[in-house]
Amino acid sequence: MEFWYQICSILPVEMLQWNFMRNALLAVILMAPLFGLISTMLVTGRMSFFSDALGHSAFTGIAIGCICGIGMPTVVAVIFAVVFALLFSFVRSRSNQAADTLIGVFSSTAVALGIFVATLGGNSFTKYNRYLIGDILSVTPSEIVWLILTLIAVLIFWVFCGNRLTLASVHPALASSRGLRPGLSQTLFTTVIAVTVTLAISWVGLLILNSLLVLPGAAARNISRNLKQYHGFSVLFALIAGILGLVISYYLGTSAGAAISLLLGILFAVSFCCRKGR
């Protein structure tokens, strides 16, 4: 971190004189490829609301951790979200229901369970408000280390399983006929999303987390002509919106997550107009 702080100290940018802003900027730079790649997989697999369901399950894990007096409720949230994701994959592989139907079932159940646990015994819900809105300025160096490890894991997964997952999403029967075992790739993918969502929920907030995981891929799909452009534009859009959103939030005093989400919405609109104009 000291090396990163030294780089920020020589840049003539006012907001980088504070360590918490330096941490936030580094987190945004790391989250851009993380969210960008996952976004393309979510959009291609038609699972745009799955991250929202996982966010609800992660919130339930956080509530359980807080009630049990665990010092790091995020650990409980990660475990709970991973179990939730694996259970979803199990049910999806053995059900003839559409994916969006199952996502709705799991999402509504998770959010109900989260609120039930959080308010158990007449407890106030207000202490959980920060998980709804998020605050990327609160990210710590130790959390950045976890973010780096998650990014490395996602990159490894994308290199070895990205094409398989894309084929399984577009044509499951063809993927199975080639022995690609789409079920295994899907299970690994849902686990990756669970960890990513849980780590990011306290930084960007449950209310807008899903938009950050969907909009980069949706915007990139408007103008991409091949898979390489699709991934590249998604990461680029996430990076642009992340950095500009952080700057806007600093100077206007707004939520960084909301600013990033709005910028991604604008990028989607612009890319859609460019697509229509081609």
Sequence and secondary structure as in RCSB ss.txt:
>XXXX:A:sequence
MEFWYQICSILPVEMLQWNFMRNALLAVILMAPLFGLISTMLVTGRMSFFSDALGHSAFTGIAIGCICGIGMPTV
VAVIFAVVFALLFSFVRSRSNQAADTLIGVFSSTAVALGIFVATLGGNSFTKYNRYLIGDILSVTPSEIVWLILT
LIAVLIFWVFCGNRLTLASVHPALASSRGLRPGLSQTLFTTVIAVTVTLAISWVGLLILNSLLVLPGAAARNISR
NLKQYHGFSVLFALIAGILGLVISYYLGTSAGAAISLLLGILFAVSFCCRKGR
>XXXX:A:secstr
 HHHHHHHHHS  GGGGSHHHHHHHHHHHHHHHHHHHHHHHHHHTT TTHHHHHHHHHHHHHHHHHHTT S HHH
HHHHHHHHHHHHHHHHHHT  S HHHHHHHHHHHHHHHHHHHHTGGG  SGGGHHHHH  GGG  HHHHHHHHHH
HHHHHHHHHHHHHHHHHHHH HHHHHHTT  HHHHHHHHHHHHHHHHHHHHHHH HHHHHHHHHHHHHHHHHH S
SHHHHHHHHHHHHHHHHHHHHHHHHHHT  HHHHHHHHHHHHHHHHHHHHHH 
